[in-house]
């Protein structure tokens, strides 16, 4: 099949979860013999036209000039270009800034949309934006041929809200097998003697709750905050916590080997996401043998079950920091590795996407053949 992936800033990943997902999925589909194109922002650091056998299609992205509105223009440019290329499948990752152009998606391609999380619930958005996102969610449902939900909670919501028939396919992760303690020297760290989080620095990811807990705790271990802090909220966080010498804002780290090693050798890994489905960074932490302390919500509990400790407020975080050590929880870590192997391996996830694509493609071909074949009675 000829497959396009839109809705991300591009690959290789320099940004976040959907970009990491697009990177792995595109490679897996290409290795299975499909012709894959990934749409990239023209400002993406990787400027070649091909990456590991995958076609890279750069489109103008004015976000760097005009801010958030630029995302809408970038998505429009990607959608308009996709109309020229006779793709069998257009996989749309998310809908926040693309569904407004939904009726411009190519009519001859099957449009499959990963609906991401409940975007309108994100606390960073005001009421007017949340109302727009509710409409955008509906537009995405109405202009897609098939929907993918990355968590059972999102699937159930789409069924109840829109009477849709989404396919449940979570994200994936690779089990991290070859730790290298040498990586810690770059950050002047000792194994199992630091705590950390990896996230976009946004309010709904519980960053303040976690860091308030660090400030309140008696733990003297360094606490690594990994995520782009060159934003208004990032500057606010640095202003609030910059005087605590335990808290280190390392910025975004997109080298997966470095991240895997940092997670592997951490004492405690905090996952504060409160909105969304199966979060990629959570699966990667599980696959990296991290001992996880997660925000207490259904999305996280569905994935981790009893194999984590949970927090609701900064006092919970404080208690975990003061009392818990990774070395005492080897069974929990082992259980999470088993989950990755049995439920969330990238091989399994790529197979599930390919099966959905083939099912949709073959159904379309049969329907087209039926309309062209004369009926004799």
C-alpha positions as CSV (number, residue, x, y, z in Angstrom):
1,X,0.0,0.0,0.0
2,X,0.9,3.6,-0.4
3,X,0.7,5.2,3.0
4,X,1.0,8.8,4.2
5,X,1.4,9.9,7.8
6,X,0.3,13.5,8.7
7,X,-0.3,15.4,11.9
8,X,3.2,15.5,13.3
9,X,6.2,17.8,13.1
10,X,8.0,15.0,11.4
11,X,10.7,12.3,11.8
12,X,13.2,11.5,13.1
13,X,11.7,12.6,16.4
14,X,12.8,15.9,17.9
15,X,9.5,16.8,19.6
16,X,7.2,14.3,21.3
17,X,5.0,11.2,21.5
18,X,3.3,11.3,18.1
19,X,6.7,12.0,16.4
20,X,8.2,9.0,18.2
21,X,5.2,6.9,17.2
22,X,5.4,8.0,13.5
23,X,9.1,7.2,13.5
24,X,8.6,3.6,14.7
25,X,5.4,2.9,12.7
26,X,6.8,4.3,9.4
27,X,9.9,2.1,9.8
28,X,7.8,-1.0,10.6
29,X,5.5,-0.5,7.6
30,X,8.3,0.2,5.3
31,X,10.1,-3.0,6.3
32,X,6.9,-4.9,5.6
33,X,7.1,-3.6,2.0
34,X,4.7,-0.7,2.0
35,X,5.6,2.7,0.4
36,X,5.5,5.2,3.3
37,X,5.6,9.0,3.2
38,X,5.9,11.1,6.4
39,X,5.1,14.8,6.3
40,X,7.6,17.0,8.0
41,X,7.7,20.7,8.9
42,X,10.0,22.6,6.6
43,X,11.8,23.8,9.9
44,X,12.5,20.2,11.0
45,X,16.2,19.7,11.8
46,X,16.3,16.8,9.3
47,X,16.3,18.2,5.8
48,X,16.8,15.2,3.6
49,X,14.1,13.8,1.3
50,X,14.4,10.2,2.6
51,X,15.1,8.6,6.0
52,X,15.7,4.9,6.3
53,X,13.7,4.2,3.1
54,X,10.8,6.5,4.1
55,X,9.9,9.4,1.9
56,X,10.1,12.8,3.7
57,X,7.7,15.5,2.4
58,X,8.6,18.9,3.8
59,X,5.8,21.4,4.0
60,X,5.8,25.1,4.9
61,X,5.2,25.6,8.6
62,X,4.9,29.2,9.8
63,X,4.5,28.4,13.5
64,X,8.0,29.8,14.2
65,X,6.8,33.1,12.9
66,X,3.2,33.4,14.1
67,X,2.8,30.9,16.9
68,X,0.0,28.4,17.3
69,X,-1.9,29.6,14.2
70,X,0.9,28.4,12.2
71,X,0.0,24.8,13.1
72,X,-3.3,25.2,11.2
73,X,-1.5,26.4,8.1
74,X,1.1,23.6,8.3
75,X,-1.7,21.0,8.5
76,X,-3.6,22.6,5.6
77,X,-0.4,22.5,3.5
78,X,0.1,18.8,4.3
79,X,-3.6,17.9,3.5
80,X,-3.5,19.8,0.2
81,X,-0.3,18.1,-0.8
82,X,-1.7,14.7,0.1
83,X,-4.5,15.2,-2.5
84,X,-1.8,15.1,-5.2
85,X,-0.2,11.8,-4.4
86,X,-2.8,9.0,-4.7
87,X,-2.2,7.5,-1.3
88,X,-4.2,4.4,-0.4
89,X,-4.1,5.3,3.3
90,X,-3.7,8.7,5.0
91,X,-3.1,8.2,8.7
92,X,-3.9,11.4,10.6
93,X,-2.3,11.6,14.1
94,X,-4.5,13.8,16.2
95,X,-7.0,16.4,15.2
96,X,-6.4,19.6,17.2
97,X,-5.3,21.8,14.2
98,X,-6.2,19.6,11.3
99,X,-9.9,18.7,11.6
100,X,-10.9,22.2,10.6
101,X,-9.6,21.2,7.1
102,X,-11.2,17.7,7.3
103,X,-13.4,18.1,4.3
104,X,-10.3,18.8,2.2
105,X,-8.7,15.4,2.9
106,X,-8.3,13.4,-0.3
107,X,-11.5,11.7,-1.3
108,X,-9.8,8.8,-3.0
109,X,-7.7,7.9,0.0
110,X,-8.9,6.1,3.1
111,X,-8.6,8.5,6.1
112,X,-7.7,6.8,9.4
113,X,-7.4,9.1,12.4
114,X,-5.7,8.4,15.7
115,X,-7.9,10.4,18.0
116,X,-5.2,11.0,20.7
117,X,-6.6,12.0,24.1
118,X,-9.5,14.2,25.2
119,X,-7.8,17.4,24.1
120,X,-10.6,19.7,25.2
121,X,-9.9,18.6,28.8
122,X,-6.4,20.0,28.9
123,X,-6.1,22.6,31.7
124,X,-3.8,24.8,29.6
125,X,-6.8,25.7,27.3
126,X,-9.3,28.4,28.1
127,X,-13.1,27.9,27.7
128,X,-13.3,29.2,24.2
129,X,-10.4,26.9,23.1
130,X,-12.0,24.0,24.8
131,X,-15.3,24.6,23.0
132,X,-13.4,24.7,19.7
133,X,-11.7,21.5,20.5
134,X,-15.0,19.8,21.2
135,X,-16.1,20.8,17.7
136,X,-12.8,19.8,16.2
137,X,-13.2,16.3,17.8
138,X,-16.6,16.0,16.1
139,X,-15.2,17.2,12.7
140,X,-12.5,14.6,12.9
141,X,-15.0,11.8,13.6
142,X,-17.2,12.9,10.7
143,X,-14.4,13.3,8.1
144,X,-12.6,10.0,8.9
145,X,-13.3,6.6,7.4
146,X,-11.8,4.8,10.4
147,X,-10.9,5.8,14.0
148,X,-8.1,4.5,16.2
149,X,-8.2,4.9,20.0
150,X,-5.0,4.4,21.9
151,X,-6.7,3.5,25.1
152,X,-9.9,1.6,26.1
153,X,-11.1,4.7,27.9
154,X,-10.9,6.8,24.8
155,X,-12.5,4.0,22.8
156,X,-15.4,3.8,25.2
157,X,-15.8,7.6,25.1
158,X,-15.9,7.7,21.3
159,X,-18.5,4.9,21.2
160,X,-20.7,6.6,23.8
161,X,-20.3,10.1,22.5
162,X,-20.4,9.6,18.7
163,X,-21.7,6.0,18.4
164,X,-18.5,5.4,16.5
165,X,-16.7,2.1,16.0
166,X,-13.0,2.8,16.8
167,X,-10.3,0.2,16.7
168,X,-8.3,0.0,19.9
169,X,-4.5,0.0,19.2
170,X,-2.2,1.3,22.0
171,X,1.3,2.7,21.5
172,X,4.3,0.5,21.7
173,X,7.8,0.3,23.2
174,X,11.0,-1.6,22.8
175,X,12.4,-3.4,25.9
176,X,15.7,-1.7,26.8
177,X,18.3,-4.5,27.1
178,X,21.8,-2.9,26.9
179,X,22.2,-0.3,29.7
180,X,25.5,1.7,29.6
181,X,26.5,3.3,32.9
182,X,28.9,5.6,31.0
183,X,26.0,7.8,29.8
184,X,25.6,9.0,33.4
185,X,29.0,10.7,33.3
186,X,27.7,13.3,30.9
187,X,25.1,14.4,33.5
188,X,27.4,13.8,36.5
189,X,25.0,11.3,38.0
190,X,25.4,8.1,40.0
191,X,23.2,5.1,39.3
192,X,20.1,4.8,41.4
193,X,20.9,8.1,43.2
194,X,18.7,10.5,41.3
195,X,14.9,10.9,40.5
196,X,13.4,12.2,37.3
197,X,10.4,13.0,35.0
198,X,10.1,13.2,31.2
199,X,7.2,15.3,29.9
200,X,6.1,18.3,28.0
201,X,6.2,21.1,30.6
202,X,2.5,21.7,30.8
203,X,0.1,22.1,33.7
204,X,-1.9,18.9,33.0
205,X,1.3,16.8,33.4
206,X,1.4,17.5,37.2
207,X,4.8,19.2,37.0
208,X,4.1,21.6,39.9
209,X,2.6,18.9,42.1
210,X,5.7,16.7,41.6
211,X,8.2,19.6,42.1
212,X,6.4,20.8,45.1
213,X,6.8,17.3,46.5
214,X,10.5,17.5,45.8
215,X,10.8,20.8,47.7
216,X,8.9,19.4,50.6
217,X,10.9,16.1,50.8
218,X,14.0,15.4,52.8
219,X,15.6,13.5,49.8
220,X,18.9,15.1,48.7
221,X,19.0,13.2,45.4
222,X,19.1,15.3,42.2
223,X,15.8,15.6,40.4
224,X,15.9,15.7,36.6
225,X,13.2,17.6,34.7
226,X,13.5,16.5,31.0
227,X,11.4,18.5,28.6
228,X,11.6,21.7,26.6
229,X,11.6,24.6,29.2
230,X,11.9,27.4,26.7
231,X,8.2,28.3,27.0
232,X,6.2,30.6,29.1
233,X,5.3,27.8,31.5
234,X,8.8,26.5,31.5
235,X,10.2,29.9,32.5
236,X,7.6,30.1,35.3
237,X,8.7,26.7,36.6
238,X,12.4,27.7,36.5
239,X,11.5,30.9,38.3
240,X,9.6,29.0,41.0
241,X,12.1,26.1,41.6
242,X,15.4,27.5,40.3
243,X,16.7,28.1,43.8
244,X,16.4,24.5,44.8
245,X,19.8,23.0,43.8
246,X,18.3,19.5,43.7
247,X,16.1,20.3,40.7
248,X,17.8,20.3,37.3
249,X,16.1,21.5,34.2
250,X,17.9,19.6,31.4
251,X,15.6,20.6,28.5
252,X,14.4,18.3,25.8
253,X,16.4,15.1,25.2
254,X,15.4,13.2,22.1
255,X,18.3,10.7,21.9
256,X,16.3,7.5,22.8
257,X,19.5,5.7,24.1
258,X,20.3,8.5,26.5
259,X,16.7,8.6,27.7
260,X,16.6,4.8,28.2
261,X,19.7,4.8,30.2
262,X,18.6,7.7,32.4
263,X,15.3,6.0,33.1
264,X,17.0,2.6,33.7
265,X,19.5,4.0,36.3
266,X,17.0,6.4,38.0
267,X,15.8,5.7,41.5
268,X,12.2,6.9,40.9
269,X,10.6,7.9,37.7
270,X,7.5,10.3,37.9
271,X,4.7,10.2,35.3
272,X,2.3,13.0,36.0
273,X,0.1,12.9,32.8
274,X,-3.6,13.3,33.6
275,X,-5.1,13.6,30.1
276,X,-4.8,11.2,27.2
277,X,-4.6,7.6,26.5
278,X,-1.7,5.2,26.4
279,X,1.1,7.7,26.8
280,X,4.4,6.8,24.9
281,X,6.7,8.1,27.6
282,X,5.0,5.8,30.2
283,X,5.5,2.7,28.1
284,X,9.1,3.7,27.4
285,X,9.7,4.1,31.2
286,X,8.2,0.7,31.8
287,X,10.4,-0.8,29.0
288,X,13.4,0.9,30.5
289,X,12.9,-0.9,33.9
290,X,12.0,2.3,35.7
291,X,10.3,2.2,39.1
292,X,7.3,4.4,38.4
293,X,5.3,6.8,40.6
294,X,2.3,7.9,38.5
295,X,-0.6,10.3,38.8
296,X,-3.6,8.4,40.2
297,X,-6.0,8.3,37.2
298,X,-7.8,5.6,35.1
299,X,-5.5,6.1,32.1
300,X,-2.4,5.4,34.0
301,X,-3.9,2.7,36.2
302,X,-5.2,0.7,33.2
303,X,-1.6,0.4,31.9
304,X,0.3,0.0,35.2
305,X,-2.3,-1.8,37.3
306,X,-0.7,-2.6,40.7
307,X,2.8,-2.3,39.4
308,X,3.5,1.3,40.4
309,X,3.0,3.7,43.3
310,X,0.6,6.5,42.8
311,X,0.2,10.2,43.8
312,X,-2.7,12.6,44.0
313,X,-0.9,15.6,45.6
314,X,2.5,17.0,46.6
315,X,2.3,15.3,50.0
316,X,2.0,11.9,48.3
317,X,5.0,12.8,46.2
318,X,7.0,13.8,49.3
319,X,6.2,10.5,51.0
320,X,7.3,8.5,48.0
321,X,10.6,10.4,47.7
322,X,11.3,10.0,51.4
323,X,10.3,6.3,51.7
324,X,10.6,4.4,48.3
325,X,13.7,3.0,46.7
326,X,14.0,1.2,43.4
327,X,16.1,-1.6,44.8
328,X,13.2,-2.8,46.9
329,X,10.7,-3.2,44.0
330,X,12.3,-5.6,41.5
331,X,9.1,-7.6,41.1
332,X,7.1,-4.6,40.0
333,X,9.7,-3.7,37.4
334,X,9.7,-7.3,36.1
335,X,5.9,-7.3,35.8
336,X,6.0,-4.1,33.7
337,X,8.6,-5.6,31.4
338,X,6.3,-8.6,30.9
339,X,3.4,-6.2,30.0
340,X,5.6,-4.5,27.3
341,X,6.5,-7.9,25.8
342,X,3.0,-9.3,25.8
343,X,0.8,-6.2,25.1
344,X,2.9,-3.3,23.9
345,X,5.8,-4.4,21.8
346,X,6.3,-2.3,18.7
347,X,6.1,-5.5,16.6
348,X,2.6,-6.2,17.9
349,X,1.5,-2.6,17.4
350,X,2.8,-2.3,13.9
351,X,1.1,-5.6,13.0
352,X,-2.2,-4.2,14.4
353,X,-2.0,-1.1,12.3
354,X,-1.1,-3.0,9.2
355,X,-4.0,-5.3,9.7
356,X,-6.4,-2.4,10.1
357,X,-5.0,-0.8,6.9
358,X,-5.3,-4.0,4.9
359,X,-8.8,-4.7,6.1
360,X,-9.9,-1.1,5.2
361,X,-8.0,-1.2,1.8
362,X,-9.4,-4.7,0.8
363,X,-12.9,-3.7,1.8
364,X,-12.7,-0.6,-0.4
365,X,-11.4,-2.6,-3.3
366,X,-14.2,-5.0,-3.1
367,X,-16.8,-2.2,-3.0
368,X,-15.2,-0.5,-6.0
369,X,-15.1,-3.8,-7.9
370,X,-18.8,-4.4,-7.1
371,X,-19.8,-1.0,-8.5
372,X,-17.9,-1.7,-11.7
373,X,-19.2,-5.3,-12.3
374,X,-22.5,-5.5,-14.2
375,X,-25.3,-7.4,-12.5
376,X,-27.2,-10.0,-14.5
377,X,-30.5,-11.3,-13.4
